[in-house]
C-alpha cells in the first residue's frame, strides 16, 4: 500500500540508499552505476523496493551506435 492520500506518479531516484518516501510514488526509476561498491548498494535498493511491494522491471542501458 502506498502512503499518502494523493500518491505522485514518478520518482527518479539518484540516492545511494532506499528512501522511505519512495512508497508515496506509483513508479520509481533507479539507476545501477558501473562501480562495484555502488552496484552493491543498487542491489540492496532493489531488494528494499521489492520488500515494500513494488513490481520491478529492469532495462539495459542503450548501446552506443557505431558508425
Number of C-alpha atoms within 10 A of each C-alpha: 8 16 12 11 7 9 14 14 10 13 16 11 14 11 12 17 15 18 12 11 11 21 20 19 17 13 17 17 12 17 17 18 13 8 8 10 9 15 15 14 17 20 13 15 19 17 14 16 19 12 10 13 11 19 9 12 6 8 6 6 8 6 6 6 5 4 3
